[in-house]
Amino acid sequence: MGRFTRHVFICNNQRKEDDPRGCCQSRGAMDLLDHIKKRVHDSGLKGKIRINKAGCLDACQYGPSMVVYPDDVWYSPQTVEDMEEIFTEHLQNGRVVERLVIDFSRK
Amino acid sequence: MGRFTRHVFICNNQRKEDDPRGCCQSRGAMDLLDHIKKRVHDSGLKGKIRINKAGCLDACQYGPSMVVYPDDVWYSPQTVEDMEEIFTEHLQNGRVVERLVIDFSRK
C-alpha cells in the first residue's frame, strides 16, 4: 500500500489567451479541483486520498485533464457532475469511469 | 503500460518565511526540478518520463519532497547529486535509491 490509496493530479496550467492549444485552467479546471477537494474533505478521506494541482500534464487538447495514481487512469472531466462521478465511482469505489477516460490514441 | 513509463511530481509549494513547517520551495526544490527536467530532455526521454511541479504533497518535514508514479516511491533529495542519482538509477534503470526514500514511519 502506498502513502495514499489514490493520489490525484489535476492540471492547473494557464497559457496566454491566444495560444491555440488552450489550457486546462481556462476550461474550468479550478472549479473542478475545488469540488473534488471539498468532497474528499467532507467524506473524511483526507489522508487516504490526496488531490493536488499539477503543472502541464501534456494532455492540453483533452482538458481539463487529470490523472489518478497509482492506477494511472487519465480523465477529461468537463463538468462538476463529471467530477462528482469520478469521486464517487473511482475514488470511493475503485470503479473506473470509462466514459470520461482519455483515449490518447485519437487526436 | 501507462501514458508515461514514469511520472514524477516535485513539490513546489511555498509558504510564508515564518511558517514552522518550512516549505519545499525554500529548500531548493526548483533547482532540483530544473536539473531533472534538463536531464530527461537531454537524454531523449521526453514523452516517456514526465516531470511535473505539484502543489503541497503533505511531506513538508522531509522536503524537498517528490514522488515517482506509478511506482509510488517517495524521495527526499537534498542536492543536485541526489537528484542525479534518482534520475540515473530509478528513472533510467528502475532501481529504487533506498538511501533517499522517505520513511513516513518516522517524523
Backbone of each chain as ProteinMPNN parsed JSONL, in Angstrom:
{"seq_chain_A": "MGRFTRHVFICNNQRKEDDPRGCCQSRGAMDLLDHIKKRVHDSGLKGKIRINKAGCLDACQYGPSMVVYPDDVWYSPQTVEDMEEIFTEHLQNGRVVERLVIDFSRK", "coords_chain_A": {"N_chain_A": [[0.848, -1.2, 0.0], [0.572, 2.175, -0.861], [1.553, 5.524, 0.064], [-0.74, 7.142, -0.2], [-4.068, 5.998, -0.813], [-5.252, 6.703, -3.181], [-3.932, 9.047, -5.428], [-4.406, 12.076, -6.778], [-3.866, 14.135, -9.566], [-4.409, 17.26, -10.887], [-4.467, 19.14, -13.754], [-3.339, 22.424, -13.835], [-2.509, 24.282, -15.44], [-1.858, 27.393, -17.089], [-2.213, 29.2, -20.003], [-1.372, 31.76, -22.442], [-4.089, 33.738, -23.748], [-4.317, 33.633, -26.516], [-3.134, 31.305, -27.263], [-3.085, 28.481, -29.304], [-3.417, 25.914, -28.301], [-4.978, 26.145, -26.102], [-5.82, 25.915, -22.564], [-5.904, 24.088, -19.476], [-6.73, 25.523, -17.255], [-8.254, 27.673, -18.24], [-10.402, 26.297, -19.101], [-11.874, 25.682, -16.945], [-10.74, 24.172, -14.902], [-10.087, 24.803, -12.236], [-12.478, 25.126, -10.766], [-13.421, 22.533, -10.848], [-11.417, 21.241, -9.48], [-11.711, 22.439, -6.937], [-14.195, 21.396, -6.26], [-13.753, 18.567, -6.03], [-11.814, 18.45, -4.073], [-13.183, 19.423, -1.863], [-15.129, 17.438, -1.59], [-13.573, 15.218, -0.905], [-12.559, 16.079, 1.539], [-14.958, 16.496, 3.026], [-15.902, 13.938, 3.14], [-14.329, 12.643, 4.887], [-12.0, 11.505, 3.959], [-9.512, 12.526, 3.844], [-6.024, 12.185, 3.916], [-6.155, 9.634, 3.045], [-6.957, 9.851, 0.425], [-5.498, 11.981, -1.859], [-5.605, 15.179, -3.285], [-4.093, 17.042, -5.75], [-2.914, 20.049, -7.263], [-1.307, 20.333, -10.453], [1.44, 21.009, -12.693], [1.564, 21.466, -16.288], [0.139, 18.671, -17.811], [0.513, 17.666, -20.253], [-1.668, 17.038, -21.822], [-3.279, 18.74, -23.156], [-5.175, 19.079, -25.204], [-7.31, 17.622, -24.383], [-8.294, 18.81, -22.188], [-10.272, 20.054, -19.354], [-7.679, 18.201, -17.795], [-6.696, 15.273, -15.953], [-5.076, 12.949, -13.708], [-5.211, 9.8, -12.099], [-3.338, 8.27, -9.719], [-2.084, 5.357, -7.89], [-3.229, 4.089, -10.055], [-3.005, 5.022, -12.652], [-4.855, 6.17, -14.415], [-6.357, 8.244, -16.733], [-8.303, 11.161, -16.965], [-10.86, 13.233, -18.455], [-12.667, 15.39, -17.253], [-15.535, 17.379, -17.757], [-17.437, 18.811, -16.454], [-18.841, 19.727, -13.21], [-20.493, 17.669, -12.475], [-19.384, 15.532, -13.86], [-16.966, 15.358, -12.461], [-17.908, 14.742, -9.953], [-18.865, 12.185, -10.422], [-16.477, 10.827, -10.937], [-15.353, 11.044, -8.425], [-17.196, 9.602, -6.725], [-17.467, 7.108, -8.003], [-14.833, 6.197, -8.88], [-12.784, 7.143, -6.996], [-13.928, 6.622, -4.473], [-15.01, 4.027, -4.786], [-13.453, 2.538, -6.504], [-14.062, 1.992, -9.139], [-13.473, 2.402, -12.489], [-14.365, 5.22, -14.436], [-15.409, 4.801, -17.355], [-16.466, 6.32, -19.493], [-15.348, 8.799, -19.26], [-12.675, 8.525, -19.517], [-9.575, 9.384, -20.928], [-8.781, 8.912, -24.295], [-5.911, 8.342, -25.614], [-5.155, 7.511, -28.082], [-6.587, 8.665, -30.07], [-6.746, 11.787, -31.888]], "CA_chain_A": [[0.0, 0.0, 0.0], [1.372, 3.395, -0.938], [1.248, 6.556, 1.058], [-2.171, 7.429, -0.362], [-4.791, 4.981, -1.58], [-5.289, 7.294, -4.522], [-3.326, 10.37, -5.482], [-4.979, 12.684, -7.977], [-3.229, 15.366, -10.02], [-5.283, 17.986, -11.805], [-3.681, 20.168, -14.446], [-3.664, 23.767, -13.401], [-1.693, 25.133, -16.309], [-2.505, 28.55, -17.706], [-1.464, 29.755, -21.138], [-1.919, 33.015, -22.957], [-5.407, 33.536, -24.346], [-4.253, 33.366, -27.958], [-2.422, 30.059, -27.538], [-4.047, 27.584, -29.969], [-3.634, 24.689, -27.527], [-5.838, 26.384, -24.95], [-5.205, 25.409, -21.34], [-6.886, 23.486, -18.566], [-7.292, 26.496, -16.323], [-9.299, 28.458, -18.908], [-11.541, 25.4, -19.327], [-12.632, 25.48, -15.701], [-10.116, 23.166, -14.039], [-10.034, 25.177, -10.82], [-13.774, 24.82, -10.145], [-13.49, 21.075, -10.7], [-10.485, 20.94, -8.379], [-12.341, 22.845, -5.675], [-15.283, 20.467, -5.958], [-13.295, 17.248, -5.582], [-11.108, 18.649, -2.786], [-14.213, 19.554, -0.835], [-15.765, 16.131, -1.421], [-12.628, 14.376, -0.161], [-12.541, 16.596, 2.903], [-16.242, 16.271, 3.697], [-16.142, 12.496, 3.269], [-13.389, 12.087, 5.856], [-10.986, 10.703, 3.255], [-8.219, 13.212, 3.895], [-5.006, 11.267, 4.418], [-6.225, 8.421, 2.212], [-6.995, 10.331, -0.951], [-4.882, 13.313, -1.934], [-5.863, 15.907, -4.529], [-3.071, 18.083, -5.953], [-2.695, 20.772, -8.518], [-0.052, 19.979, -11.124], [1.782, 21.729, -13.912], [1.007, 20.927, -17.543], [0.206, 17.207, -17.896], [0.702, 17.338, -21.664], [-2.911, 16.488, -22.37], [-4.0, 20.01, -23.298], [-6.315, 19.003, -26.124], [-8.415, 16.935, -23.717], [-8.502, 19.497, -20.927], [-9.416, 19.848, -18.193], [-7.163, 16.846, -17.708], [-6.269, 14.835, -14.618], [-4.647, 11.555, -13.656], [-5.342, 9.14, -10.801], [-2.3, 7.27, -9.462], [-1.197, 4.604, -8.771], [-3.984, 3.4, -11.106], [-2.591, 5.527, -13.957], [-6.055, 6.389, -15.227], [-6.436, 9.659, -17.123], [-9.677, 11.597, -17.201], [-11.163, 14.553, -19.011], [-13.978, 15.819, -16.761], [-15.915, 18.679, -18.326], [-18.39, 19.488, -15.569], [-18.827, 19.311, -11.809], [-21.159, 16.363, -12.427], [-18.358, 14.548, -14.263], [-16.003, 15.213, -11.363], [-18.619, 14.033, -8.883], [-18.908, 10.761, -10.794], [-15.115, 10.311, -10.72], [-15.173, 10.912, -6.974], [-17.983, 8.516, -6.103], [-17.209, 5.811, -8.638], [-13.436, 5.749, -8.877], [-12.022, 7.382, -5.769], [-14.531, 5.931, -3.334], [-15.377, 2.621, -5.005], [-12.473, 1.825, -7.317], [-14.572, 1.644, -10.473], [-13.069, 3.389, -13.489], [-15.481, 5.824, -15.179], [-14.904, 4.617, -18.719], [-16.916, 7.349, -20.439], [-14.549, 10.015, -19.085], [-11.256, 8.2, -19.684], [-8.96, 9.96, -22.133], [-8.273, 7.959, -25.28], [-4.756, 9.023, -26.218], [-4.898, 7.019, -29.442], [-7.213, 9.599, -31.031], [-6.23, 13.157, -31.984]], "C_chain_A": [[0.879, 1.244, 0.0], [0.97, 4.39, 0.143], [-0.222, 6.956, 1.025], [-2.819, 6.286, -1.14], [-4.909, 5.438, -3.031], [-4.77, 8.725, -4.458], [-3.678, 10.978, -6.845], [-4.243, 13.976, -8.307], [-4.089, 15.999, -11.102], [-4.485, 19.119, -12.437], [-4.239, 21.552, -14.166], [-2.984, 24.78, -14.312], [-2.515, 26.251, -16.944], [-1.621, 29.07, -18.833], [-2.093, 31.073, -21.569], [-3.203, 32.743, -23.739], [-5.359, 33.173, -25.823], [-3.484, 32.084, -28.291], [-3.401, 29.034, -28.125], [-4.32, 26.294, -29.194], [-4.679, 24.876, -26.44], [-5.119, 25.938, -23.689], [-6.303, 24.962, -20.389], [-7.52, 24.534, -17.662], [-8.417, 27.298, -16.971], [-10.539, 27.6, -19.182], [-12.232, 25.011, -18.017], [-12.03, 24.482, -14.723], [-10.181, 23.523, -12.553], [-11.359, 24.906, -10.102], [-13.904, 23.316, -9.898], [-12.584, 20.617, -9.563], [-11.118, 21.269, -7.033], [-13.422, 21.842, -5.267], [-14.752, 19.162, -5.374], [-12.512, 17.353, -4.269], [-12.122, 18.703, -1.638], [-14.879, 18.202, -0.546], [-14.878, 15.192, -0.607], [-12.626, 14.787, 1.307], [-13.816, 16.233, 3.655], [-16.54, 14.787, 3.912], [-15.185, 11.838, 4.25], [-12.29, 11.252, 5.228], [-9.621, 11.374, 3.2], [-7.185, 12.282, 4.529], [-5.002, 9.956, 3.646], [-6.221, 8.777, 0.737], [-6.429, 11.741, -0.957], [-5.168, 13.926, -3.306], [-4.816, 17.011, -4.639], [-3.235, 18.782, -7.292], [-1.402, 20.268, -9.131], [0.193, 20.929, -12.275], [1.231, 20.985, -15.112], [1.227, 19.42, -17.651], [0.362, 16.73, -19.341], [-0.51, 16.599, -22.242], [-3.85, 17.648, -22.648], [-5.271, 19.862, -24.14], [-7.528, 18.308, -25.524], [-8.875, 17.677, -22.463], [-9.935, 19.887, -20.651], [-8.976, 18.384, -18.06], [-6.664, 16.545, -16.296], [-5.845, 13.375, -14.699], [-4.789, 11.043, -12.227], [-4.232, 8.096, -10.7], [-2.599, 6.583, -8.144], [-1.905, 3.896, -9.923], [-3.518, 3.78, -12.51], [-3.771, 5.615, -14.914], [-6.201, 7.883, -15.462], [-7.86, 10.017, -17.492], [-9.73, 13.0, -17.806], [-12.54, 14.998, -18.54], [-14.305, 17.212, -17.285], [-16.792, 19.488, -17.376], [-18.216, 19.002, -14.129], [-19.487, 17.935, -11.67], [-20.196, 15.249, -12.844], [-17.404, 14.277, -13.098], [-16.629, 14.47, -10.192], [-18.651, 12.526, -9.159], [-17.534, 10.109, -10.595], [-14.877, 10.104, -9.223], [-15.908, 9.686, -6.416], [-17.63, 7.159, -6.704], [-15.765, 5.359, -8.445], [-12.769, 5.927, -7.512], [-12.609, 6.648, -4.577], [-14.677, 4.431, -3.552], [-14.47, 1.854, -5.964], [-12.963, 1.394, -8.687], [-14.219, 2.744, -11.466], [-14.296, 3.903, -14.248], [-15.091, 5.864, -16.653], [-15.274, 5.773, -19.655], [-16.078, 8.628, -20.346], [-13.044, 9.764, -19.256], [-10.736, 8.795, -20.993], [-8.428, 8.834, -23.02], [-7.133, 8.639, -26.036], [-4.468, 8.549, -27.642], [-5.579, 7.898, -30.489], [-6.57, 10.969, -30.879], [-4.716, 13.18, -32.084]], "O_chain_A": [[1.825, 1.342, 0.782], [0.147, 4.101, 1.011], [-0.87, 7.092, 2.063], [-2.196, 5.683, -2.014], [-4.697, 4.668, -3.968], [-5.117, 9.499, -3.566], [-3.302, 10.466, -7.9], [-4.023, 14.813, -7.431], [-4.446, 15.362, -12.093], [-3.901, 19.949, -11.739], [-5.442, 21.799, -14.251], [-2.895, 25.968, -13.999], [-3.686, 26.082, -17.283], [-0.437, 29.343, -18.638], [-3.181, 31.446, -21.129], [-3.384, 31.669, -24.313], [-6.249, 32.49, -26.328], [-3.212, 31.807, -29.46], [-4.432, 28.748, -27.516], [-5.347, 25.65, -29.411], [-5.21, 23.901, -25.91], [-3.932, 25.616, -23.735], [-7.454, 25.389, -20.479], [-8.705, 24.447, -17.339], [-9.427, 27.575, -16.325], [-11.611, 28.135, -19.464], [-13.075, 24.115, -17.996], [-12.716, 23.998, -13.822], [-10.314, 22.638, -11.708], [-11.353, 24.497, -8.941], [-14.43, 22.886, -8.871], [-12.934, 19.726, -8.789], [-11.064, 20.466, -6.102], [-13.55, 21.486, -4.096], [-15.239, 18.699, -4.342], [-12.552, 16.437, -3.448], [-11.923, 18.098, -0.585], [-15.155, 17.873, 0.608], [-15.356, 14.466, 0.264], [-12.683, 13.943, 2.201], [-13.765, 15.728, 4.776], [-17.343, 14.431, 4.774], [-15.215, 10.62, 4.431], [-11.71, 10.387, 5.884], [-8.689, 10.856, 2.586], [-7.448, 11.665, 5.561], [-3.992, 9.255, 3.592], [-5.584, 8.118, -0.086], [-6.832, 12.588, -0.16], [-4.996, 13.283, -4.341], [-4.669, 17.823, -3.726], [-3.633, 18.189, -8.295], [-0.501, 19.826, -8.417], [-0.73, 21.574, -12.772], [0.517, 19.993, -14.967], [2.362, 18.947, -17.59], [0.344, 15.529, -19.609], [-0.378, 15.669, -23.037], [-5.055, 17.561, -22.412], [-6.307, 20.448, -23.826], [-8.631, 18.383, -26.065], [-9.762, 17.2, -21.756], [-10.734, 20.038, -21.576], [-9.779, 17.461, -18.191], [-6.267, 17.443, -15.553], [-6.205, 12.66, -15.634], [-4.521, 11.766, -11.268], [-4.183, 7.153, -11.491], [-3.311, 7.16, -7.323], [-1.264, 3.179, -10.691], [-3.614, 2.982, -13.442], [-3.693, 5.19, -16.066], [-6.175, 8.682, -14.526], [-8.536, 9.293, -18.224], [-8.809, 13.809, -17.688], [-13.489, 14.992, -19.323], [-13.463, 18.111, -17.262], [-16.873, 20.712, -17.488], [-17.54, 18.007, -13.868], [-19.075, 17.131, -10.834], [-20.191, 14.166, -12.259], [-17.081, 13.129, -12.791], [-15.972, 13.673, -9.523], [-18.487, 11.708, -8.253], [-17.446, 8.97, -10.136], [-14.276, 9.112, -8.811], [-15.32, 8.85, -5.731], [-17.511, 6.171, -5.979], [-15.506, 4.277, -7.917], [-12.25, 4.967, -6.942], [-11.868, 6.108, -3.756], [-14.494, 3.647, -2.621], [-14.684, 0.668, -6.213], [-12.358, 0.535, -9.327], [-14.628, 3.892, -11.295], [-15.158, 3.122, -14.651], [-14.516, 6.842, -17.131], [-14.478, 6.156, -20.512], [-16.102, 9.449, -21.262], [-12.241, 10.691, -19.151], [-11.393, 8.71, -22.031], [-7.726, 7.933, -22.561], [-7.359, 9.407, -26.971], [-3.627, 9.128, -28.329], [-5.197, 7.882, -31.659], [-5.934, 11.266, -29.868], [-4.12, 14.254, -32.172]]}, "seq_chain_B": "MGRFTRHVFICNNQRKEDDPRGCCQSRGAMDLLDHIKKRVHDSGLKGKIRINKAGCLDACQYGPSMVVYPDDVWYSPQTVEDMEEIFTEHLQNGRVVERLVIDFSRK", "coords_chain_B": {"N_chain_B": [[0.787, -0.771, -19.965], [1.268, 2.53, -18.916], [0.505, 5.976, -19.686], [2.892, 7.436, -19.367], [6.137, 6.086, -18.792], [7.355, 6.624, -16.392], [6.173, 8.935, -14.048], [6.813, 11.884, -12.575], [6.377, 13.848, -9.714], [7.094, 16.884, -8.264], [7.249, 18.648, -5.328], [6.296, 21.97, -5.107], [5.58, 23.815, -3.423], [5.102, 26.881, -1.659], [5.551, 28.548, 1.34], [4.873, 31.036, 3.881], [7.691, 32.819, 5.252], [7.901, 32.581, 8.017], [6.608, 30.3, 8.667], [6.394, 27.397, 10.593], [6.584, 24.859, 9.484], [8.142, 25.11, 7.303], [8.961, 24.958, 3.759], [8.956, 23.249, 0.602], [9.861, 24.719, -1.565], [11.498, 26.749, -0.508], [13.569, 25.225, 0.303], [15.008, 24.628, -1.893], [13.78, 23.26, -3.985], [13.172, 24.037, -6.61], [15.579, 24.29, -8.062], [16.37, 21.65, -8.093], [14.299, 20.522, -9.521], [14.668, 21.807, -12.006], [17.087, 20.653, -12.73], [16.499, 17.876, -13.085], [14.543, 17.945, -15.029], [15.977, 18.93, -17.201], [17.806, 16.851, -17.557], [16.131, 14.755, -18.334], [15.176, 15.775, -20.73], [17.588, 16.125, -22.207], [18.391, 13.529, -22.427], [16.755, 12.395, -24.226], [14.359, 11.355, -23.349], [11.942, 12.501, -23.197], [8.443, 12.35, -23.266], [8.431, 9.755, -22.505], [9.236, 9.825, -19.873], [7.898, 11.94, -17.498], [8.167, 15.059, -15.93], [6.761, 16.902, -13.398], [5.753, 19.899, -11.75], [4.16, 20.152, -8.556], [1.436, 20.871, -6.287], [1.358, 21.191, -2.687], [2.639, 18.254, -1.29], [2.196, 17.176, 1.11], [4.343, 16.365, 2.656], [6.037, 17.913, 4.041], [7.95, 18.061, 6.109], [10.005, 16.518, 5.23], [11.057, 17.742, 3.095], [13.1, 18.995, 0.307], [10.406, 17.359, -1.316], [9.271, 14.568, -3.287], [7.519, 12.435, -5.631], [7.481, 9.341, -7.356], [5.528, 8.02, -9.796], [4.131, 5.26, -11.744], [5.179, 3.835, -9.646], [5.014, 4.679, -7.019], [6.921, 5.654, -5.201], [8.541, 7.546, -2.804], [10.648, 10.339, -2.459], [13.304, 12.209, -0.885], [15.231, 14.299, -1.989], [18.197, 16.1, -1.412], [20.191, 17.488, -2.661], [21.64, 18.455, -5.854], [23.174, 16.339, -6.682], [21.942, 14.203, -5.38], [19.526, 14.233, -6.793], [20.426, 13.662, -9.323], [21.236, 11.036, -8.965], [18.777, 9.805, -8.489], [17.675, 10.177, -10.991], [19.442, 8.716, -12.757], [19.567, 6.152, -11.584], [16.897, 5.356, -10.743], [14.908, 6.489, -12.593], [16.015, 6.016, -15.121], [16.952, 3.36, -14.926], [15.312, 1.89, -13.27], [15.888, 1.185, -10.652], [15.316, 1.494, -7.285], [16.358, 4.184, -5.228], [17.377, 3.584, -2.339], [18.512, 4.945, -0.145], [17.539, 7.492, -0.279], [14.855, 7.368, -0.029], [11.805, 8.336, 1.44], [10.986, 7.764, 4.767], [8.09, 7.313, 6.097], [7.312, 6.478, 8.536], [8.847, 7.53, 10.511], [9.034, 10.697, 11.922]], "CA_chain_B": [[1.714, 0.379, -19.9], [0.569, 3.795, -18.776], [0.867, 7.024, -20.637], [4.328, 7.646, -19.18], [6.804, 4.999, -18.073], [7.424, 7.154, -15.027], [5.63, 10.289, -13.936], [7.422, 12.413, -11.349], [5.805, 15.093, -9.202], [8.001, 17.525, -7.314], [6.523, 19.676, -4.587], [6.708, 23.311, -5.486], [4.805, 24.668, -2.522], [5.812, 27.972, -0.994], [4.845, 29.097, 2.5], [5.488, 32.248, 4.445], [9.0, 32.528, 5.847], [7.824, 32.257, 9.45], [5.827, 29.087, 8.891], [7.303, 26.421, 11.211], [6.737, 23.654, 8.664], [9.01, 25.344, 6.162], [8.329, 24.54, 2.51], [9.911, 22.635, -0.341], [10.474, 25.704, -2.458], [12.587, 27.447, 0.189], [14.663, 24.264, 0.485], [15.742, 24.432, -3.149], [13.098, 22.328, -4.889], [13.145, 24.469, -8.007], [16.854, 23.94, -8.704], [16.358, 20.202, -8.308], [13.357, 20.317, -10.626], [15.32, 22.23, -13.252], [18.12, 19.676, -13.081], [15.969, 16.606, -13.586], [13.853, 18.237, -16.297], [17.002, 19.054, -18.234], [18.367, 15.516, -17.783], [15.144, 13.992, -19.115], [15.177, 16.347, -22.08], [18.858, 15.866, -22.89], [18.55, 12.079, -22.612], [15.79, 11.937, -25.226], [13.312, 10.579, -22.674], [10.694, 13.252, -23.207], [7.372, 11.512, -23.798], [8.434, 8.508, -21.72], [9.299, 10.25, -18.477], [7.348, 13.294, -17.361], [8.464, 15.729, -14.668], [5.803, 17.978, -13.143], [5.566, 20.586, -10.473], [2.891, 19.838, -7.898], [1.14, 21.563, -5.046], [1.884, 20.552, -1.458], [2.483, 16.797, -1.258], [1.98, 16.804, 2.516], [5.55, 15.72, 3.184], [6.83, 19.132, 4.24], [9.08, 17.885, 7.026], [11.069, 15.795, 4.526], [11.294, 18.477, 1.86], [12.232, 18.89, -0.86], [9.813, 16.041, -1.475], [8.821, 14.207, -4.63], [7.013, 11.07, -5.736], [7.573, 8.735, -8.684], [4.43, 7.095, -10.11], [3.189, 4.526, -10.9], [5.9, 3.064, -8.623], [4.621, 5.166, -5.687], [8.131, 5.773, -4.38], [8.697, 8.929, -2.349], [12.042, 10.689, -2.207], [13.67, 13.478, -0.275], [16.564, 14.683, -2.468], [18.645, 17.353, -0.8], [21.18, 18.144, -3.52], [21.595, 18.096, -7.277], [23.765, 14.999, -6.784], [20.867, 13.268, -5.015], [18.56, 14.179, -7.884], [21.096, 12.964, -10.425], [21.198, 9.602, -8.653], [17.391, 9.372, -8.73], [17.49, 10.121, -12.446], [20.17, 7.616, -13.425], [19.235, 4.854, -11.006], [15.472, 4.982, -10.766], [14.15, 6.823, -13.803], [16.578, 5.344, -16.299], [17.239, 1.927, -14.762], [14.291, 1.192, -12.492], [16.375, 0.749, -9.337], [14.964, 2.466, -6.247], [17.504, 4.697, -4.459], [16.855, 3.374, -0.979], [19.011, 5.905, 0.842], [16.812, 8.754, -0.396], [13.422, 7.11, 0.125], [11.228, 8.889, 2.666], [10.432, 6.813, 5.719], [6.991, 8.04, 6.711], [7.048, 5.998, 9.892], [9.473, 8.457, 11.437], [8.558, 12.063, 11.727]], "C_chain_B": [[0.914, 1.677, -19.841], [1.034, 4.807, -19.807], [2.36, 7.33, -20.573], [4.912, 6.434, -18.448], [6.944, 5.391, -16.606], [6.985, 8.62, -15.036], [6.02, 10.825, -12.554], [6.751, 13.73, -10.97], [6.7, 15.641, -8.104], [7.262, 18.669, -6.642], [7.162, 21.04, -4.813], [6.081, 24.317, -4.531], [5.693, 25.715, -1.852], [4.948, 28.492, 0.152], [5.547, 30.364, 2.974], [6.753, 31.884, 5.199], [8.923, 32.11, 7.312], [6.985, 31.003, 9.728], [6.748, 27.993, 9.429], [7.505, 25.16, 10.379], [7.787, 23.829, 7.579], [8.268, 24.991, 4.882], [9.396, 24.066, 1.538], [10.596, 23.687, -1.2], [11.641, 26.413, -1.788], [13.773, 26.518, 0.431], [15.32, 23.883, -0.837], [15.087, 23.504, -4.152], [13.187, 22.735, -6.356], [14.447, 24.149, -8.744], [16.898, 22.445, -9.014], [15.428, 19.837, -9.459], [14.009, 20.671, -11.959], [16.345, 21.198, -13.7], [17.512, 18.43, -13.715], [15.177, 16.805, -14.883], [14.856, 18.282, -17.443], [17.594, 17.679, -18.576], [17.419, 14.667, -18.623], [15.161, 14.469, -20.564], [16.433, 15.946, -22.838], [19.078, 14.381, -23.171], [17.55, 11.518, -23.624], [14.639, 11.136, -24.631], [11.982, 11.318, -22.584], [9.607, 12.404, -23.88], [7.303, 10.176, -23.072], [8.447, 8.816, -20.228], [8.814, 11.688, -18.42], [7.665, 13.827, -15.971], [7.475, 16.872, -14.502], [6.007, 18.623, -11.782], [4.244, 20.126, -9.88], [2.697, 20.758, -6.713], [1.65, 20.734, -3.875], [1.581, 19.061, -1.412], [2.302, 16.272, 0.171], [3.146, 15.972, 3.062], [6.56, 16.811, 3.506], [8.089, 18.884, 5.073], [10.246, 17.133, 6.388], [11.566, 16.565, 3.305], [12.753, 18.784, 1.59], [11.707, 17.46, -1.059], [9.299, 15.83, -2.892], [8.307, 12.774, -4.605], [7.126, 10.603, -7.186], [6.413, 7.755, -8.827], [4.691, 6.448, -11.448], [3.859, 3.733, -9.78], [5.454, 3.419, -7.204], [5.813, 5.147, -4.726], [8.353, 7.251, -4.082], [10.144, 9.204, -1.972], [12.167, 12.06, -1.543], [15.082, 13.869, -0.728], [16.97, 16.027, -1.888], [19.57, 18.15, -1.713], [20.977, 17.734, -4.974], [22.177, 16.696, -7.48], [22.738, 13.925, -6.41], [19.906, 13.099, -6.192], [19.15, 13.455, -9.092], [21.054, 11.454, -10.205], [19.783, 9.034, -8.872], [17.134, 9.24, -10.228], [18.157, 8.883, -13.054], [19.741, 6.254, -12.878], [17.761, 4.487, -11.211], [14.812, 5.249, -12.127], [14.698, 6.096, -15.032], [16.635, 3.827, -16.139], [16.297, 1.168, -13.838], [14.743, 0.685, -11.131], [16.09, 1.837, -8.298], [16.219, 2.875, -5.477], [17.117, 4.706, -2.979], [17.287, 4.462, -0.003], [18.249, 7.233, 0.804], [15.295, 8.592, -0.233], [12.949, 7.691, 1.462], [10.633, 7.762, 3.509], [9.337, 7.525, 6.505], [6.675, 7.556, 8.129], [7.77, 6.838, 10.937], [8.985, 9.85, 11.104], [9.737, 12.925, 11.321]], "O_chain_B": [[-0.008, 1.885, -20.629], [1.851, 4.511, -20.678], [3.014, 7.468, -21.607], [4.257, 5.837, -17.594], [6.687, 4.593, -15.704], [7.368, 9.412, -15.898], [5.615, 10.294, -11.52], [6.581, 14.615, -11.809], [7.022, 14.947, -7.14], [6.718, 19.549, -7.308], [8.377, 21.221, -4.722], [6.058, 25.518, -4.801], [6.855, 25.47, -1.53], [3.78, 28.831, -0.034], [6.644, 30.705, 2.533], [6.877, 30.777, 5.723], [9.78, 31.369, 7.794], [6.691, 30.686, 10.881], [7.767, 27.684, 8.811], [8.504, 24.463, 10.555], [8.27, 22.855, 7.002], [7.062, 24.748, 4.918], [10.568, 24.43, 1.637], [11.776, 23.559, -1.525], [12.666, 26.655, -2.425], [14.871, 26.986, 0.733], [16.097, 22.93, -0.898], [15.746, 23.011, -5.068], [13.268, 21.881, -7.239], [14.421, 23.779, -9.918], [17.398, 22.028, -10.059], [15.731, 18.958, -10.265], [13.907, 19.916, -12.926], [16.463, 20.899, -14.889], [17.967, 17.981, -14.767], [15.152, 15.918, -15.736], [14.61, 17.738, -18.52], [17.85, 17.382, -19.743], [17.855, 13.944, -19.519], [15.16, 13.667, -21.497], [16.357, 15.482, -23.975], [19.859, 14.021, -24.051], [17.504, 10.309, -23.852], [14.014, 10.333, -25.323], [11.025, 10.835, -21.98], [9.835, 11.816, -24.937], [6.251, 9.539, -23.026], [7.77, 8.165, -19.432], [9.256, 12.541, -19.189], [7.462, 13.145, -14.966], [7.365, 17.725, -15.382], [6.383, 17.972, -10.807], [3.321, 19.756, -10.606], [3.646, 21.347, -6.197], [2.295, 19.702, -4.063], [0.424, 18.649, -1.485], [2.263, 15.063, 0.396], [2.958, 15.018, 3.816], [7.76, 16.663, 3.28], [9.155, 19.425, 4.781], [11.348, 17.11, 6.937], [12.415, 16.069, 2.564], [13.563, 18.832, 2.516], [12.46, 16.49, -0.981], [8.942, 16.775, -3.595], [8.609, 12.002, -3.695], [6.898, 11.372, -8.12], [6.318, 6.781, -8.08], [5.42, 7.028, -12.252], [3.176, 3.029, -9.036], [5.504, 2.585, -6.3], [5.71, 4.683, -3.591], [8.354, 8.092, -4.981], [10.783, 8.421, -1.268], [11.288, 12.918, -1.625], [16.028, 13.781, 0.056], [16.184, 16.974, -1.876], [19.711, 19.362, -1.548], [20.243, 16.794, -5.277], [21.724, 15.954, -8.351], [22.673, 12.872, -7.043], [19.52, 11.984, -6.543], [18.449, 12.725, -9.793], [20.86, 10.688, -11.148], [19.622, 7.922, -9.376], [16.462, 8.31, -10.675], [17.522, 8.107, -13.769], [19.571, 5.306, -13.645], [17.437, 3.444, -11.777], [14.234, 4.347, -12.733], [13.937, 5.623, -15.876], [16.396, 3.09, -17.096], [16.447, -0.037, -13.638], [14.071, -0.145, -10.52], [16.569, 2.964, -8.424], [17.041, 2.032, -5.117], [16.605, 5.694, -2.453], [16.514, 4.857, 0.87], [18.312, 8.01, 1.757], [14.55, 9.57, -0.293], [13.62, 7.547, 2.484], [9.876, 6.926, 3.016], [9.617, 8.249, 7.459], [5.864, 8.159, 8.831], [7.373, 6.867, 12.102], [8.541, 10.071, 9.977], [9.577, 14.125, 11.101]]}, "name": "protein", "num_of_chains": 2, "seq": "MGRFTRHVFICNNQRKEDDPRGCCQSRGAMDLLDHIKKRVHDSGLKGKIRINKAGCLDACQYGPSMVVYPDDVWYSPQTVEDMEEIFTEHLQNGRVVERLVIDFSRKMGRFTRHVFICNNQRKEDDPRGCCQSRGAMDLLDHIKKRVHDSGLKGKIRINKAGCLDACQYGPSMVVYPDDVWYSPQTVEDMEEIFTEHLQNGRVVERLVIDFSRK"}
